[in-house]
Amino acid sequence: MAGRMPPWLALLALLPAGCAMGTQPEPRPPGGYAALRFTRDVELPGALGNAWLFPAGTVLVGDRRRQADDELLYCGSMTIYNLRTETRPTCLIRRGDTVYINADQLRVGFERRLPTGVLEEMRQ
């Protein structure tokens, strides 16, 4: 069985591709794109036991929308760590202090509540 991927792992690998949502670019407004900046480090529970980190100063830019529902997506990067650490691109939807992470890839996204006041609205 060496060299073969377990069937359940192969199925997990296909899930993100099967759930991918189409996106479209947002026209650049005269004052710049809406953006969100994390004012302090935020660590959130991730999927499959990992953790997601948005370091202080991380900026996510609202430069695209989901085609399915026209939701504004704030995109940038986050750090994922468990057994190893890596930085990955992500897009999220914000509704008050709640964010939906990876909303560009999933119909809903992973819902996470943020501590009040950690996001600063800005233009970029």
RODO-2510 file (C-alpha; in nm, 4 decimals, decimal comma):
residues 124
     n   res          X          Y          Z
     1     m     0,0000     0,0000     0,0000
     2     a     0,3049     0,2261    -0,0008
     3     g     0,2637     0,5234    -0,2325
     4     r    -0,1169     0,5040    -0,2381
     5     m    -0,3331     0,7740    -0,0883
     6     p    -0,6082     0,6495     0,1449
     7     p    -0,9508     0,6918    -0,0236
     8     w    -1,0822     0,9230     0,2500
     9     l    -0,7822     1,1539     0,2030
    10     a    -0,8367     1,1640    -0,1739
    11     l    -1,1983     1,2648    -0,1120
    12     l    -1,0894     1,5460     0,1217
    13     a    -0,8483     1,6730    -0,1433
    14     l    -1,1328     1,7013    -0,3939
    15     l    -1,3742     1,8877    -0,1655
    16     p    -1,2323     2,2408    -0,2073
    17     a    -1,2273     2,2097    -0,5860
    18     g    -1,5854     2,0857    -0,5904
    19     c    -1,7020     2,3792    -0,3797
    20     a    -1,5133     2,6572    -0,5588
    21     m    -1,7160     2,9740    -0,6069
    22     g    -1,6687     3,2021    -0,9060
    23     t    -1,5417     3,5532    -0,8388
    24     q    -1,5309     3,8692    -1,0430
    25     p    -1,3048     4,1745    -1,0054
    26     e    -1,4499     4,4815    -0,8369
    27     p    -1,3947     4,8028    -1,0359
    28     r    -1,1491     5,0293    -0,8512
    29     p    -1,3444     5,3161    -0,6900
    30     p    -1,1958     5,6694    -0,7074
    31     g    -1,1030     5,6630    -0,3349
    32     g    -0,9497     5,3141    -0,3507
    33     y    -1,0812     4,9721    -0,2538
    34     a    -1,2481     4,9104     0,0807
    35     a    -0,9998     4,7272     0,3023
    36     l    -0,9767     4,5780     0,6512
    37     r    -0,6656     4,5960     0,8701
    38     f    -0,6132     4,3779     1,1769
    39     t    -0,5137     4,6035     1,4664
    40     r    -0,3672     4,3169     1,6714
    41     d    -0,2780     3,9492     1,6261
    42     v    -0,5852     3,7299     1,5934
    43     e    -0,5688     3,3516     1,6174
    44     l    -0,8790     3,1543     1,5207
    45     p    -0,9523     2,7818     1,5298
    46     g    -0,9074     2,6498     1,1777
    47     a    -1,0303     2,3393     1,0025
    48     l    -0,9066     1,9882     1,0794
    49     g    -0,7389     2,0942     1,4045
    50     n    -0,5109     2,3642     1,2682
    51     a    -0,5105     2,7337     1,3620
    52     w    -0,5434     3,0444     1,1469
    53     l    -0,3467     3,3561     1,2331
    54     f    -0,3961     3,7090     1,1066
    55     p    -0,0980     3,9065     1,2421
    56     a    -0,1438     4,2706     1,3448
    57     g    -0,1148     4,4894     1,0363
    58     t    -0,2547     4,2280     0,7966
    59     v    -0,4627     4,4018     0,5291
    60     l    -0,7417     4,2339     0,3339
    61     v    -0,8609     4,4253     0,0274
    62     g    -1,2202     4,4242    -0,1046
    63     d    -1,1251     4,3948    -0,4703
    64     r    -1,3623     4,1199    -0,5870
    65     r    -1,7136     3,9827    -0,5472
    66     r    -1,8647     3,6371    -0,5494
    67     q    -2,0616     3,5789    -0,8673
    68     a    -2,3284     3,3680    -0,6950
    69     d    -2,4557     3,6398    -0,4581
    70     d    -2,2509     3,9567    -0,5300
    71     e    -2,0955     3,9515    -0,1781
    72     l    -1,7853     4,1697    -0,1414
    73     l    -1,4758     3,9588    -0,0699
    74     y    -1,1835     4,0960     0,1322
    75     c    -0,8750     3,9125     0,0108
    76     g    -0,5193     3,8824     0,1369
    77     s    -0,3221     3,6217     0,3269
    78     m    -0,3393     3,4318     0,6532
    79     t    -0,0967     3,2059     0,8325
    80     i    -0,2003     2,8469     0,8914
    81     y    -0,0166     2,6323     1,1411
    82     n    -0,0375     2,2915     1,2988
    83     l     0,2530     2,0585     1,2216
    84     r     0,4057     2,3194     0,9893
    85     t     0,3501     2,6883     0,9258
    86     e     0,2533     2,8317     0,5895
    87     t     0,1029     3,1505     0,4515
    88     r    -0,1907     3,1076     0,2170
    89     p    -0,4188     3,3402     0,0240
    90     t    -0,7715     3,3732     0,1548
    91     c    -1,0847     3,5766     0,0977
    92     l    -1,3464     3,6472     0,3586
    93     i    -1,6852     3,8082     0,3945
    94     r    -1,7403     4,0363     0,6930
    95     r    -2,0693     4,0821     0,8738
    96     g    -2,0054     4,2920     1,1834
    97     d    -1,7651     4,1032     1,4102
    98     t    -1,8271     3,7768     1,2238
    99     v    -1,6161     3,6703     0,9261
   100     y    -1,6612     3,3866     0,6795
   101     i    -1,3133     3,2617     0,5894
   102     n    -1,2362     3,1062     0,2495
   103     a    -1,5685     3,2421     0,1216
   104     d    -1,4205     3,2539    -0,2288
   105     q    -1,3868     2,8742    -0,2252
   106     l    -1,6858     2,7623    -0,0195
   107     r    -2,0545     2,8405    -0,0493
   108     v    -2,0644     2,9814     0,3039
   109     g    -1,7068     2,9903     0,4328
   110     f    -1,5872     2,8996     0,7799
   111     e    -1,7779     3,1213     1,0231
   112     r    -1,5642     3,2736     1,2982
   113     r    -1,6450     3,5476     1,5481
   114     l    -1,3733     3,8089     1,5981
   115     p    -1,3038     4,0001     1,9170
   116     t    -1,4673     4,3428     1,8977
   117     g    -1,2441     4,6161     1,7613
   118     v    -0,9743     4,4072     1,5909
   119     l    -1,0683     4,5231     1,2392
   120     e    -1,0088     4,8764     1,1181
   121     e    -1,1827     4,9893     0,7986
   122     m    -0,9672     5,1758     0,5505
   123     r    -0,9154     5,2401     0,1774
   124     q    -0,6354     5,0962    -0,0283
***
